[in-house]
Amino acid sequence: MPSLGDSIERRVEFVARLEAITGAVAGRTVLDLGCGRQALWSRAYATQGAHVVAVELDAARCAEAVARLAADPARGPGRVLGVVRGDGERLPIRDEAIAFVHCAQVLEHVASPPAFLAELRRVLSPAGCLMFIEHVRSEEPGLARWQDRLNGLNRRVARCNCNRRTLEGIRAAGFTITTIYHDRLRRVPPFVSPLIVGIASSSPPV
């Protein structure tokens, strides 16, 4: 998967490709987890007509996202409803209020993936969608062993885990995987390159 950099346009194109699978996001409430300082994904979804609730744990990033959106509001038929400082394991959102969750490189950071995923199930409406992009444990045994050896260093340097079995965790939380792509990041050390990009439904398997 090529880097999207700081480009809103590339993110809009990515969301448009998602819509071919999930249906249009226009008019739907989207939760952007870990929106960051620029709320780039929030802006992309708003461009496509979504009503976006952005959540950011870091207080400084949250404040900067609020200031940037106030100075330069998201463009398009949708809008960013607000930026909320919050913990993904205790979301300040009512049950079944969200139609679509955008989760990009968040699960690799959270303290408890099961608690985090349970919260996503709680806030998602029935048949809601979870879109995820995550660094994961390699399916190649040799590389997976290196990930295990280097994960402590990676947590100290990058503050995230490179060896989590995220796809299994999403399934165990009761989601149904509907689309999955296995990819690799370019221009990074091999032990952090394995990546999954996928879509899951909040409806359990039939």
Backbone as JSON, one array per atom type, in Angstrom:
{
  "sequence": "MPSLGDSIERRVEFVARLEAITGAVAGRTVLDLGCGRQALWSRAYATQGAHVVAVELDAARCAEAVARLAADPARGPGRVLGVVRGDGERLPIRDEAIAFVHCAQVLEHVASPPAFLAELRRVLSPAGCLMFIEHVRSEEPGLARWQDRLNGLNRRVARCNCNRRTLEGIRAAGFTITTIYHDRLRRVPPFVSPLIVGIASSSPPV",
  "N": [[0.85, -1.19, 0.0], [0.79, 2.11, -1.0], [2.19, 5.09, 0.48], [0.02, 7.56, 1.81], [0.68, 10.02, 2.62], [0.28, 13.45, 3.49], [-1.93, 13.96, 2.02], [-5.15, 14.97, 1.32], [-6.64, 14.55, -0.94], [-5.8, 12.04, -1.94], [-6.77, 10.46, 0.09], [-9.5, 10.89, -0.18], [-9.89, 9.61, -2.62], [-9.32, 7.01, -1.8], [-11.43, 6.55, 0.01], [-13.55, 6.7, -1.77], [-13.1, 4.38, -3.25], [-13.57, 2.53, -1.26], [-16.3, 2.91, -0.92], [-17.37, 1.6, -3.08], [-17.5, -0.93, -2.16], [-18.69, -0.89, 0.38], [-20.91, 0.7, 0.12], [-22.31, 4.01, -0.25], [-21.01, 6.62, 1.83], [-22.24, 8.95, 2.32], [-24.36, 10.93, 4.26], [-24.21, 9.17, 6.35], [-23.14, 8.37, 9.72], [-19.89, 8.62, 10.64], [-17.19, 7.33, 12.46], [-14.08, 8.48, 13.2], [-11.27, 7.2, 14.3], [-8.55, 8.1, 16.33], [-7.79, 10.61, 15.11], [-5.72, 12.45, 14.79], [-3.5, 15.34, 14.37], [-4.26, 16.81, 12.1], [-6.63, 15.83, 11.22], [-7.11, 14.42, 8.8], [-8.35, 12.16, 7.6], [-10.92, 12.53, 8.57], [-11.64, 14.83, 7.2], [-11.61, 13.82, 4.59], [-13.72, 11.93, 4.59], [-15.85, 13.66, 5.14], [-15.81, 15.16, 2.81], [-16.91, 13.33, 1.11], [-19.48, 13.35, 1.95], [-20.17, 12.4, 4.47], [-21.15, 12.43, 7.98], [-19.07, 13.23, 10.44], [-17.6, 12.01, 13.38], [-14.86, 12.69, 15.22], [-12.28, 11.17, 17.07], [-9.7, 11.53, 19.41], [-7.0, 10.58, 21.39], [-4.72, 11.87, 22.46], [-4.15, 14.89, 24.1], [-2.94, 17.29, 23.12], [-2.86, 16.86, 20.35], [-5.57, 16.61, 19.87], [-6.53, 19.19, 20.53], [-5.18, 20.67, 18.57], [-6.31, 19.63, 16.24], [-8.95, 20.51, 16.54], [-8.53, 23.3, 16.4], [-7.45, 23.58, 13.81], [-9.57, 22.67, 12.19], [-11.45, 24.59, 12.81], [-10.27, 26.86, 11.75], [-9.99, 26.15, 9.1], [-12.45, 24.75, 7.77], [-13.75, 21.45, 7.04], [-14.22, 20.54, 3.63], [-16.96, 20.01, 1.34], [-20.05, 18.08, 0.93], [-20.61, 16.85, 3.34], [-19.91, 16.96, 6.93], [-17.72, 17.67, 9.71], [-18.71, 16.71, 12.74], [-17.64, 17.04, 15.23], [-14.66, 17.1, 17.3], [-13.47, 14.91, 19.6], [-11.9, 14.38, 22.69], [-10.87, 11.28, 23.64], [-10.77, 7.88, 24.88], [-10.3, 4.93, 23.14], [-11.12, 2.58, 24.33], [-13.11, 3.3, 26.0], [-15.38, 4.79, 24.81], [-16.94, 7.96, 24.38], [-19.65, 7.75, 23.39], [-22.97, 6.99, 22.43], [-24.77, 3.83, 22.46], [-24.93, 1.98, 19.42], [-24.78, 4.19, 17.69], [-23.2, 4.77, 15.53], [-22.48, 4.37, 12.08], [-20.31, 3.66, 10.56], [-16.98, 2.83, 11.06], [-13.76, 4.16, 11.03], [-10.62, 2.92, 11.26], [-7.46, 3.32, 11.41], [-4.33, 2.15, 11.78], [-4.52, 1.96, 14.59], [-5.28, -0.14, 16.31], [-2.87, -1.4, 16.79], [-1.77, 0.11, 18.75], [-3.39, 0.2, 21.05], [-4.08, -0.59, 24.53], [-5.64, -2.78, 25.3], [-6.75, -4.79, 23.0], [-9.11, -6.55, 22.87], [-10.97, -5.19, 24.59], [-11.14, -2.73, 23.3], [-12.19, -3.46, 20.76], [-14.62, -4.5, 21.59], [-15.86, -2.15, 22.41], [-16.14, -0.89, 19.94], [-17.98, -2.61, 18.72], [-20.12, -2.05, 20.38], [-20.79, 0.67, 19.84], [-21.34, 0.65, 17.15], [-23.92, 0.49, 14.72], [-26.38, -2.09, 14.04], [-25.21, -4.28, 11.56], [-23.33, -2.39, 10.87], [-20.22, -0.96, 9.59], [-16.75, -1.71, 9.9], [-13.76, -0.35, 9.03], [-10.42, -1.17, 8.58], [-6.92, -0.58, 8.88], [-3.93, -1.99, 9.49], [-0.76, -2.66, 11.08], [0.57, -5.92, 11.36], [1.17, -9.24, 12.7], [3.44, -11.24, 10.93], [2.7, -13.71, 8.43], [4.7, -15.34, 7.73], [6.76, -17.62, 9.25], [9.51, -17.22, 10.0], [9.91, -14.4, 9.83], [7.94, -13.62, 11.63], [9.03, -14.54, 14.03], [11.18, -12.78, 14.27], [9.75, -10.43, 14.59], [8.63, -10.89, 17.11], [10.97, -10.85, 18.66], [11.82, -8.22, 18.31], [9.76, -6.62, 19.12], [9.61, -5.36, 21.64], [11.58, -3.35, 21.44], [10.43, -1.95, 19.31], [8.11, -0.99, 20.53], [9.18, 0.81, 22.36], [10.41, 2.67, 20.67], [8.59, 3.31, 18.53], [6.22, 3.23, 19.8], [4.23, 1.29, 19.41], [2.79, -1.95, 18.64], [4.18, -4.58, 16.75], [3.57, -7.18, 16.25], [1.01, -8.26, 16.57], [-1.87, -10.42, 16.44], [-4.05, -9.39, 14.76], [-6.19, -9.75, 12.92], [-7.32, -12.18, 13.71], [-8.15, -11.36, 16.23], [-10.16, -9.47, 15.61], [-12.09, -11.1, 14.46], [-12.61, -12.75, 16.69], [-13.88, -10.95, 18.32], [-16.41, -10.89, 17.37], [-16.98, -9.78, 14.94], [-17.66, -9.93, 11.4], [-15.55, -10.68, 8.85], [-15.5, -9.18, 5.79], [-14.06, -8.26, 3.63], [-10.66, -8.54, 2.8], [-7.27, -7.62, 2.52], [-3.93, -8.53, 2.18], [-0.9, -6.93, 2.64], [2.16, -5.06, 2.17], [4.07, -2.55, 3.75], [6.02, -0.07, 2.15], [9.48, 0.87, 2.07], [10.22, 0.6, 4.76], [11.55, -1.03, 7.73], [11.71, -4.63, 7.44], [10.41, -6.03, 9.55], [8.3, -4.45, 10.39], [6.71, -4.25, 8.21], [4.51, -6.0, 7.37], [1.04, -5.79, 6.64], [-2.46, -5.31, 7.01], [-5.45, -4.61, 5.24], [-8.77, -4.01, 5.53], [-12.34, -4.78, 5.68], [-14.98, -5.11, 7.94], [-18.05, -6.45, 9.16], [-20.37, -5.49, 11.67], [-22.25, -7.34, 12.24], [-22.6, -10.62, 13.5], [-21.07, -13.75, 12.34], [-23.15, -15.79, 10.23]],
  "CA": [[0.0, 0.0, 0.0], [1.61, 3.31, -1.04], [1.91, 6.09, 1.5], [-0.92, 8.62, 1.43], [1.25, 11.28, 3.05], [-0.68, 14.4, 4.06], [-2.85, 14.3, 0.94], [-6.59, 14.73, 1.49], [-7.15, 14.06, -2.22], [-5.57, 10.6, -2.02], [-7.69, 9.83, 1.04], [-10.83, 10.92, -0.8], [-9.9, 8.53, -3.62], [-9.38, 5.76, -1.05], [-12.8, 6.41, 0.52], [-14.41, 6.42, -2.93], [-12.94, 2.96, -3.56], [-14.27, 1.82, -0.19], [-17.74, 3.02, -1.13], [-17.76, 0.59, -4.06], [-17.68, -2.17, -1.4], [-19.55, -0.7, 1.57], [-22.01, 1.62, -0.15], [-21.96, 5.41, -0.03], [-20.95, 7.09, 3.21], [-23.01, 10.2, 2.4], [-25.47, 10.89, 5.18], [-23.95, 8.21, 7.44], [-22.28, 8.85, 10.79], [-18.6, 7.93, 10.59], [-16.29, 7.54, 13.58], [-12.67, 8.5, 12.82], [-10.51, 6.94, 15.51], [-7.17, 8.57, 16.26], [-7.84, 11.52, 13.96], [-4.46, 13.16, 14.64], [-3.47, 16.81, 14.41], [-4.85, 17.45, 10.92], [-7.94, 15.21, 10.94], [-7.13, 14.25, 7.35], [-9.39, 11.2, 7.23], [-12.21, 13.18, 8.85], [-11.9, 15.73, 6.06], [-11.89, 13.01, 3.4], [-15.08, 11.39, 4.71], [-16.78, 14.79, 5.01], [-15.84, 15.48, 1.38], [-17.8, 12.35, 0.49], [-20.83, 13.55, 2.44], [-20.41, 11.77, 5.76], [-21.17, 13.2, 9.22], [-17.92, 12.6, 11.07], [-17.21, 12.23, 14.77], [-13.44, 12.37, 15.32], [-11.83, 10.91, 18.44], [-8.25, 11.56, 19.56], [-6.63, 10.39, 22.79], [-3.71, 12.85, 22.86], [-4.78, 16.19, 24.32], [-2.37, 18.31, 22.23], [-3.33, 16.58, 18.99], [-7.0, 16.91, 19.85], [-6.68, 20.65, 20.5], [-4.72, 21.17, 17.28], [-7.32, 19.26, 15.23], [-10.08, 21.44, 16.71], [-8.12, 24.62, 15.9], [-7.28, 23.52, 12.35], [-10.89, 22.56, 11.57], [-12.12, 25.88, 12.98], [-9.65, 27.82, 10.82], [-10.17, 25.68, 7.72], [-13.44, 23.67, 7.88], [-13.76, 20.41, 6.0], [-14.99, 20.9, 2.44], [-17.8, 18.96, 0.8], [-21.44, 18.07, 1.4], [-20.68, 16.38, 4.72], [-19.27, 17.86, 7.89], [-17.16, 17.09, 10.93], [-19.6, 17.1, 13.83], [-16.84, 17.46, 16.38], [-13.46, 16.35, 17.67], [-13.64, 14.59, 21.02], [-10.79, 13.67, 23.32], [-11.44, 10.07, 24.21], [-10.06, 6.61, 24.88], [-11.04, 3.97, 22.34], [-11.67, 1.51, 25.16], [-14.25, 3.88, 26.74], [-15.8, 5.85, 23.9], [-18.05, 8.79, 24.88], [-20.65, 7.68, 22.32], [-24.06, 6.09, 22.83], [-24.88, 2.54, 21.77], [-25.47, 1.88, 18.06], [-24.9, 5.54, 17.12], [-22.24, 4.92, 14.44], [-22.72, 3.47, 10.95], [-19.06, 3.3, 9.89], [-15.79, 3.15, 11.86], [-12.47, 4.2, 10.34], [-9.61, 2.57, 12.26], [-6.2, 3.2, 10.67], [-3.15, 2.04, 12.62], [-4.92, 2.25, 15.97], [-5.27, -1.37, 17.1], [-1.5, -1.74, 17.17], [-1.39, 0.97, 19.87], [-4.27, 0.15, 22.24], [-3.63, -1.46, 25.62], [-6.43, -4.02, 25.3], [-7.53, -4.94, 21.77], [-10.48, -7.06, 23.08], [-11.82, -4.14, 25.14], [-11.31, -1.74, 22.23], [-13.1, -4.01, 19.76], [-15.95, -4.59, 22.21], [-16.43, -0.81, 22.34], [-16.57, -0.64, 18.56], [-19.23, -3.36, 18.53], [-21.18, -1.37, 21.14], [-21.23, 1.93, 19.23], [-21.76, 0.43, 15.77], [-25.29, 0.05, 14.49], [-26.45, -3.43, 13.45], [-24.7, -4.31, 10.18], [-22.39, -1.31, 10.63], [-18.95, -1.36, 8.98], [-15.46, -1.35, 10.46], [-12.66, -0.36, 8.08], [-9.18, -1.18, 9.36], [-5.59, -0.67, 8.27], [-3.13, -2.27, 10.68], [0.43, -3.5, 11.1], [0.21, -7.19, 11.98], [2.14, -10.33, 12.74], [3.66, -11.85, 9.63], [2.32, -15.11, 8.23], [5.95, -16.07, 7.51], [7.27, -17.95, 10.6], [10.81, -16.6, 10.29], [9.72, -12.98, 10.09], [7.15, -13.5, 12.86], [9.94, -14.68, 15.17], [11.9, -11.52, 14.38], [8.81, -9.45, 15.16], [8.56, -11.15, 18.55], [12.22, -10.42, 19.27], [12.01, -6.77, 18.19], [8.57, -5.85, 19.49], [9.91, -4.5, 22.79], [12.26, -2.17, 20.9], [9.46, -1.18, 18.51], [7.21, -0.3, 21.45], [9.89, 1.95, 22.94], [10.75, 3.65, 19.63], [7.42, 3.74, 17.75], [5.06, 3.18, 20.69], [3.17, 0.4, 18.92], [3.13, -3.37, 18.56], [4.32, -5.02, 15.37], [3.38, -8.64, 16.16], [-0.32, -8.64, 17.03], [-2.71, -11.23, 15.55], [-5.2, -8.48, 14.75], [-7.31, -10.3, 12.17], [-7.95, -13.16, 14.6], [-8.81, -10.61, 17.29], [-11.39, -8.87, 15.08], [-13.06, -12.2, 14.36], [-12.97, -13.19, 18.03], [-14.76, -9.94, 18.91], [-17.76, -11.06, 16.84], [-17.13, -9.17, 13.62], [-17.56, -10.78, 10.22], [-14.65, -10.1, 7.85], [-16.11, -9.24, 4.46], [-13.01, -7.96, 2.64], [-9.34, -8.46, 3.44], [-6.1, -7.58, 1.66], [-2.65, -8.6, 2.87], [-0.01, -6.06, 1.89], [3.38, -4.68, 2.88], [4.49, -1.16, 3.63], [7.28, 0.14, 1.46], [10.51, 1.74, 2.66], [10.29, 0.44, 6.22], [12.19, -2.3, 8.06], [10.83, -5.76, 7.15], [9.61, -6.51, 10.68], [7.1, -3.62, 10.54], [6.07, -4.08, 6.91], [3.24, -6.69, 7.13], [-0.08, -4.89, 6.79], [-3.75, -5.76, 6.5], [-6.45, -3.59, 4.94], [-9.99, -4.8, 5.41], [-13.65, -4.31, 6.09], [-15.72, -6.08, 8.73], [-19.41, -6.09, 9.53], [-20.65, -5.7, 13.1], [-23.11, -8.5, 12.36], [-21.81, -11.85, 13.69], [-21.22, -14.72, 11.25], [-24.41, -16.52, 10.21]],
  "C": [[0.89, 1.25, 0.0], [1.22, 4.3, 0.05], [0.96, 7.15, 0.96], [-0.41, 10.0, 1.83], [0.22, 12.15, 3.75], [-1.77, 14.77, 3.05], [-4.3, 13.96, 1.29], [-7.15, 14.11, 0.22], [-6.97, 12.56, -2.34], [-6.49, 9.86, -1.06], [-9.12, 9.82, 0.5], [-10.94, 9.81, -1.84], [-10.01, 7.17, -2.93], [-10.8, 5.52, -0.54], [-13.76, 6.09, -0.63], [-14.3, 4.96, -3.34], [-13.63, 2.1, -2.5], [-15.77, 1.78, -0.46], [-18.25, 2.02, -2.16], [-18.04, -0.75, -3.38], [-18.74, -2.01, -0.32], [-20.83, 0.08, 1.29], [-21.59, 3.03, 0.22], [-21.95, 5.76, 1.45], [-21.77, 8.36, 3.4], [-24.22, 10.01, 3.3], [-25.29, 9.94, 6.35], [-23.04, 8.84, 8.48], [-21.03, 7.99, 10.84], [-17.79, 8.31, 11.83], [-14.86, 7.4, 13.09], [-11.84, 8.38, 14.08], [-9.05, 7.36, 15.34], [-6.98, 9.55, 15.12], [-6.55, 12.3, 13.75], [-4.61, 14.67, 14.56], [-4.23, 17.46, 13.27], [-6.23, 16.91, 10.56], [-8.12, 14.98, 9.44], [-8.21, 13.28, 6.89], [-10.78, 11.79, 7.49], [-12.61, 14.09, 7.69], [-12.29, 14.93, 4.81], [-13.31, 12.44, 3.44], [-16.13, 12.49, 4.58], [-16.92, 15.21, 3.54], [-16.81, 14.57, 0.64], [-19.22, 12.4, 1.05], [-21.16, 12.95, 3.78], [-20.5, 12.81, 6.88], [-20.16, 12.53, 10.14], [-17.78, 13.01, 12.53], [-15.77, 11.76, 14.88], [-13.05, 12.21, 16.79], [-10.31, 10.85, 18.45], [-7.9, 11.49, 21.03], [-5.69, 11.49, 23.29], [-4.3, 14.25, 22.95], [-4.26, 17.26, 23.36], [-2.84, 18.1, 20.8], [-4.81, 16.92, 18.84], [-7.23, 18.41, 19.72], [-6.25, 21.22, 19.15], [-5.72, 20.83, 16.18], [-8.51, 20.19, 15.31], [-9.74, 22.8, 16.11], [-8.01, 24.63, 14.38], [-8.64, 23.46, 11.65], [-11.68, 23.86, 11.72], [-11.58, 26.89, 11.97], [-9.91, 27.45, 9.37], [-11.14, 24.5, 7.75], [-13.33, 22.67, 6.73], [-14.66, 20.84, 4.85], [-15.84, 19.72, 1.97], [-19.19, 18.99, 1.38], [-21.61, 17.57, 2.83], [-20.07, 17.38, 5.67], [-18.69, 17.06, 9.05], [-17.99, 17.6, 12.09], [-18.84, 17.58, 15.05], [-15.63, 16.58, 16.55], [-13.51, 16.16, 19.18], [-12.37, 13.93, 21.53], [-11.37, 12.44, 24.01], [-10.53, 8.87, 24.04], [-10.91, 5.6, 24.11], [-11.63, 2.81, 23.13], [-12.85, 1.98, 26.0], [-14.76, 5.07, 25.93], [-16.99, 6.63, 24.46], [-19.17, 8.91, 23.84], [-21.71, 6.66, 22.72], [-24.08, 4.82, 21.98], [-25.48, 2.71, 20.37], [-25.65, 3.23, 17.36], [-24.08, 5.72, 15.84], [-22.54, 3.9, 13.33], [-21.41, 2.91, 10.38], [-17.9, 3.74, 10.78], [-14.56, 3.09, 10.97], [-11.38, 4.01, 11.39], [-8.29, 2.3, 11.54], [-5.02, 3.27, 11.63], [-3.43, 2.5, 14.06], [-4.82, 0.99, 16.84], [-3.87, -1.78, 17.55], [-1.01, -0.94, 18.38], [-2.17, 0.68, 21.16], [-3.77, -0.86, 23.26], [-4.34, -2.81, 25.59], [-7.25, -4.1, 24.02], [-8.93, -5.53, 22.0], [-11.43, -6.01, 23.63], [-12.13, -3.08, 24.09], [-12.33, -2.23, 21.21], [-14.51, -4.18, 20.31], [-16.64, -3.22, 22.2], [-16.91, -0.47, 20.93], [-17.86, -1.39, 18.26], [-20.39, -2.64, 19.22], [-21.7, -0.15, 20.4], [-21.7, 1.76, 17.79], [-23.22, -0.02, 15.71], [-25.27, -1.38, 13.95], [-26.07, -3.37, 11.97], [-23.84, -3.1, 9.84], [-21.06, -1.85, 10.12], [-17.75, -0.87, 9.79], [-14.42, -1.46, 9.36], [-11.36, -0.27, 8.86], [-7.96, -1.29, 8.46], [-4.62, -0.85, 9.43], [-1.84, -3.02, 10.35], [0.09, -4.78, 11.85], [1.39, -8.15, 12.02], [2.23, -10.98, 11.37], [3.16, -13.29, 9.6], [3.55, -15.98, 7.93], [6.6, -16.35, 8.87], [8.59, -17.27, 10.96], [10.68, -15.13, 10.62], [8.92, -12.76, 11.36], [8.04, -13.64, 14.09], [10.76, -13.41, 15.37], [11.0, -10.43, 14.97], [8.69, -9.63, 16.67], [9.81, -10.63, 19.27], [12.32, -8.89, 19.34], [10.82, -5.95, 18.67], [8.81, -4.92, 20.68], [10.6, -3.21, 22.34], [11.28, -1.31, 20.12], [8.49, -0.41, 19.41], [7.88, 0.91, 22.07], [10.11, 3.05, 21.9], [9.49, 4.21, 18.96], [6.13, 3.72, 18.56], [3.89, 2.37, 20.12], [3.7, -1.02, 18.84], [3.16, -3.8, 17.1], [3.95, -6.49, 15.17], [2.0, -9.11, 16.62], [-1.07, -9.44, 15.96], [-4.07, -10.51, 15.43], [-6.41, -9.07, 14.03], [-8.06, -11.33, 13.01], [-8.72, -12.46, 15.71], [-10.12, -9.98, 16.84], [-12.47, -9.94, 14.96], [-13.54, -12.63, 15.74], [-13.92, -12.22, 18.72], [-16.18, -10.02, 18.36], [-18.02, -10.39, 15.51], [-17.06, -10.23, 12.52], [-16.67, -10.08, 9.2], [-15.29, -10.28, 6.48], [-15.11, -9.0, 3.34], [-11.68, -7.89, 3.36], [-8.25, -8.5, 2.37], [-4.86, -7.66, 2.55], [-1.63, -7.84, 2.01], [1.26, -5.85, 2.7], [3.63, -3.19, 2.68], [5.84, -1.09, 2.94], [8.2, 1.02, 2.29], [10.49, 1.75, 4.18], [11.03, -0.86, 6.51], [11.22, -3.47, 7.88], [9.93, -6.17, 8.32], [8.38, -5.65, 10.96], [6.33, -3.46, 9.22], [4.75, -4.82, 6.73], [2.04, -5.83, 7.52], [-1.35, -5.59, 6.32], [-4.65, -4.55, 6.29], [-7.76, -4.35, 4.74], [-11.23, -4.09, 5.88], [-14.33, -5.44, 6.84], [-17.11, -5.55, 9.04], [-19.61, -6.36, 11.01], [-21.61, -6.85, 13.32], [-22.27, -9.75, 12.54], [-22.0, -12.79, 12.52], [-22.55, -15.48, 11.37], [-24.12, -18.0, 10.41]]
}
